[in-house]
Amino acid sequence: MAVESVSAPAPLLSVRDLHVRFPTERGTVNAVNGVSFDLYEGRTLAIVGESGSGKSVTAKTLMNLLPRTAHVSGEVTYDGQDVRALAAAGTKHFFGVQMTMVFQDPMTSLNPVKKVGEQIAETLRYHLGRSRSDALEEAEHLLDQVGIPEPSRRVSQYPHELSGGLRQRVVIAMALACQPRLLIADEPTTAVDVTVQKHLLDLLDRLRRDRGMSMILITHDLGVAHGRADDVAVMYAGRLVETADARTLFFDMRHPYTEALLRSIPRIEDPVHHRLDPIPGRPPELVDPPDACAFAPRCIYARADCLDGVPELSGLVGLHRFACLHPTGTERGEAALATNRTAGVTAAGLSLPQEAPGSG
């Protein structure tokens, strides 16, 4: 008897070879360089990296929020539709309905002179054709869903009358108003106290599960992604340098930048007054980047071949891919590190403390 083949599910969002460039007086800024990834229905992808790595530019490209001066190339498809073609055609009810975004600073997303209920209702009236009264009633229900106390009173308040955490919940309510299938959260906890961050992240995770949404979580903190993302993509200098499912990335990372990000996270078990382990140096300029590994000047594993061309994103079979010639956790990586420590300097000029003879 013939066995029917089961085809793999198609991704909800697929990005292929995305490039974004901005012309400036100093030259062209290569903000995003050849980024490719897939996001499947109901899953969360965390895109992690330092400020300036290209995370937010990638997110804004997906939402068609870049300035007109930006030069974009590559392919972005959402449920089989060409997103860039939808944007060019001025499709009215796609952005903000099928795909929505929560920004890092709620005060830039909210109108300071309009009541929060009206702002949520405006989305419902524009995209879904609700009457004013129905939209306001639904806005109150949305405020209740995102955990805002006394929602009947809050709908009549202005943004400045709410705390930062409540304002961010209002922005989340606006993003969820039209039942999107994909939510992009760009540093959603940056503007709130650390005590509020966990509540907001828990809220986003719960709403994603309850609504069956997919989510892209943009963050500079791998600790934020831990336990909340299904898959993680690490960005550096406009490129993806490592992608994997979350468990693999946190417990079997291969790129030195991923390892350095994890080392810089404070841990509860660390002793009092423990010094954090920062990443040396600064991210590179994205104007006329060198034809070499961008992380090499800050990398304790860097050897001469790291300065001879940009490593490709490849590696293990499956979703775990990395762009490194001397991966951490491998014999090749350990040999490179040992050589550099003995010399006291990497091939890219980063000084390292020398190991005493016979140590280790």
ZIZI-V33378 format. One record per residue. N is the residue number from 1. PHI is phi in degrees with one decimal (NA if undefined). D_FIRST is the distance of its C-alpha to the first C-alpha in whole Angstrom. Layout:
n: <N,N>
phi: <PHI,PHI>
d_first: <D_FIRST,D_FIRST>
This chain:
n: <1,2,3,4,5,6,7,8,9,10,11,12,13,14,15,16,17,18,19,20,21,22,23,24,25,26,27,28,29,30,31,32,33,34,35,36,37,38,39,40,41,42,43,44,45,46,47,48,49,50,51,52,53,54,55,56,57,58,59,60,61,62,63,64,65,66,67,68,69,70,71,72,73,74,75,76,77,78,79,80,81,82,83,84,85,86,87,88,89,90,91,92,93,94,95,96,97,98,99,100,101,102,103,104,105,106,107,108,109,110,111,112,113,114,115,116,117,118,119,120,121,122,123,124,125,126,127,128,129,130,131,132,133,134,135,136,137,138,139,140,141,142,143,144,145,146,147,148,149,150,151,152,153,154,155,156,157,158,159,160,161,162,163,164,165,166,167,168,169,170,171,172,173,174,175,176,177,178,179,180,181,182,183,184,185,186,187,188,189,190,191,192,193,194,195,196,197,198,199,200,201,202,203,204,205,206,207,208,209,210,211,212,213,214,215,216,217,218,219,220,221,222,223,224,225,226,227,228,229,230,231,232,233,234,235,236,237,238,239,240,241,242,243,244,245,246,247,248,249,250,251,252,253,254,255,256,257,258,259,260,261,262,263,264,265,266,267,268,269,270,271,272,273,274,275,276,277,278,279,280,281,282,283,284,285,286,287,288,289,290,291,292,293,294,295,296,297,298,299,300,301,302,303,304,305,306,307,308,309,310,311,312,313,314,315,316,317,318,319,320,321,322,323,324,325,326,327,328,329,330,331,332,333,334,335,336,337,338,339,340,341,342,343,344,345,346,347,348,349,350,351,352,353,354,355,356,357,358,359,360>
phi: <NA,-70.1,-100.3,-73.1,-80.4,-102.6,-76.4,-67.7,-65.0,-78.8,-67.1,-68.2,-125.7,-129.9,-117.8,-130.7,50.9,-77.5,-124.4,-134.1,-129.5,-123.1,-74.4,-134.6,-64.6,-87.1,135.2,-86.4,-87.3,-89.2,-71.6,-133.6,-126.6,69.4,-79.2,-137.6,-164.0,-123.5,-128.4,-99.0,-53.8,79.2,-108.3,-113.7,-109.9,-96.7,-106.4,-119.4,169.9,-68.5,-58.5,89.1,-81.8,108.1,-61.5,-68.4,-63.6,-60.2,-62.7,-68.5,-64.9,-60.3,-91.5,59.3,-114.5,-82.1,-64.9,-65.1,-75.0,-71.2,-105.4,-116.3,-139.3,115.1,-122.7,-129.0,-121.6,-123.6,51.1,84.5,-98.6,-77.4,-64.8,-67.1,-67.8,-62.3,-66.0,-63.9,-82.0,69.0,-54.2,-79.1,-117.6,-111.0,-68.3,93.2,-120.4,-72.8,-129.2,-130.6,-141.9,-109.0,-92.8,-72.8,-114.9,-62.6,-70.5,-85.9,-99.3,-109.6,-80.0,-67.4,-108.4,-126.6,-62.8,-63.7,-62.5,-63.6,-68.3,-69.9,-62.4,-59.9,-62.4,-66.2,-71.4,-71.4,-86.4,-110.6,70.4,-70.5,-72.4,-60.1,-66.6,-65.2,-66.4,-67.3,-65.0,-68.4,-61.7,-63.1,-65.4,-65.1,-61.3,-66.5,-62.7,-90.3,81.6,-85.9,-69.4,50.5,-60.3,-64.5,-86.8,-68.0,-60.7,-98.0,-97.8,-94.2,-52.9,-68.9,-85.2,-109.6,-72.0,-60.1,-65.2,-69.5,-62.6,-66.1,-66.7,-63.0,-62.8,-63.3,-60.1,-62.6,-66.3,-91.6,-56.1,-100.0,55.7,-68.5,-91.6,-135.3,-115.8,-105.3,-110.3,-95.7,46.1,-68.8,-112.5,-62.9,-93.2,-123.7,-62.3,-62.0,-69.8,-89.7,-56.3,-62.0,-62.3,-68.2,-66.4,-62.5,-61.9,-59.9,-65.7,-65.6,-64.0,-61.8,-66.2,-62.5,-98.1,67.5,-79.8,-99.3,-143.2,-110.2,-105.4,-93.7,-154.6,-95.4,-115.6,-61.6,-62.8,-67.6,-74.4,-63.0,84.5,-119.8,-104.1,-82.6,-133.6,-131.2,-121.7,-97.6,-110.2,-148.8,53.1,83.9,-124.0,-79.5,-108.5,-158.9,-134.5,-169.1,-67.4,-59.0,-62.1,-61.7,-65.5,-77.3,-112.5,-148.0,-66.5,-121.7,-85.9,-58.9,-67.9,-61.0,-61.3,-66.5,-62.3,-66.0,-66.2,-84.4,-83.5,-66.5,-121.7,-61.2,-75.9,-65.6,-67.0,-60.2,65.4,-67.8,-78.0,-70.4,-106.3,-72.7,-80.8,-67.2,74.8,-131.8,-59.9,-77.0,-68.3,-97.9,-91.4,53.3,-65.8,-70.7,-84.7,-160.1,-63.8,-66.1,-88.0,-52.1,-62.9,-111.4,-100.0,-75.1,-97.9,-62.4,-122.2,-59.5,-69.6,-69.2,-96.2,-117.5,100.7,-88.9,-63.1,-82.0,-78.8,-151.3,141.6,-70.4,-66.3,98.4,-83.5,-81.4,-130.2,-150.6,-109.2,-152.4,-89.6,-131.1,-65.0,-65.6,80.7,-124.7,-61.0,-63.7,-66.6,-64.4,-65.4,-63.2,-65.7,-62.6,-62.5,-66.2,-67.1,-64.0,-76.4,82.2,-158.1,-87.7,-65.0,-94.1,95.3,-82.1,-75.0,-127.3,-67.1,-75.3,-82.1,-68.1,-55.1,83.1,-77.2,82.3>
d_first: <0,4,6,10,13,16,19,22,25,27,31,33,36,36,39,39,42,45,48,51,55,58,61,64,68,67,64,60,59,55,54,50,49,45,43,40,38,35,35,32,32,34,35,39,40,43,45,48,51,55,57,57,53,52,50,52,52,48,48,50,49,46,48,50,53,54,58,58,59,56,54,50,47,44,41,40,37,37,34,33,37,40,42,45,45,45,48,50,49,51,48,50,47,45,47,48,46,42,44,47,49,51,54,56,59,59,63,62,59,61,64,67,69,66,65,62,61,62,60,56,57,58,54,53,55,54,51,50,53,54,58,60,60,57,56,59,57,54,56,57,54,52,55,55,51,52,55,58,60,62,60,62,65,64,62,66,67,67,65,68,69,65,65,63,60,60,60,57,55,57,55,52,52,53,50,48,49,47,44,42,39,41,44,46,48,51,53,53,55,58,61,60,62,60,60,58,55,53,54,53,50,48,49,47,44,44,44,41,39,40,40,37,38,38,41,43,46,48,50,53,52,49,50,50,46,45,43,43,41,37,38,41,42,46,48,51,53,51,48,45,46,43,40,37,36,39,39,38,41,44,43,42,44,44,47,50,51,49,50,54,53,51,55,57,55,58,57,58,58,61,64,67,68,65,65,62,61,61,59,62,63,62,59,60,61,58,61,60,58,58,55,55,53,55,55,56,60,59,56,58,55,56,56,58,54,54,57,55,52,50,47,44,42,39,38,35,32,31,33,36,38,42,45,47,48,49,47,48,46,46,48,49,50,52,54,55,56,58,60,61,62,64,65,66,65,61,61,61,65,64,66,65,66,67,66,68,68,66,65,61>
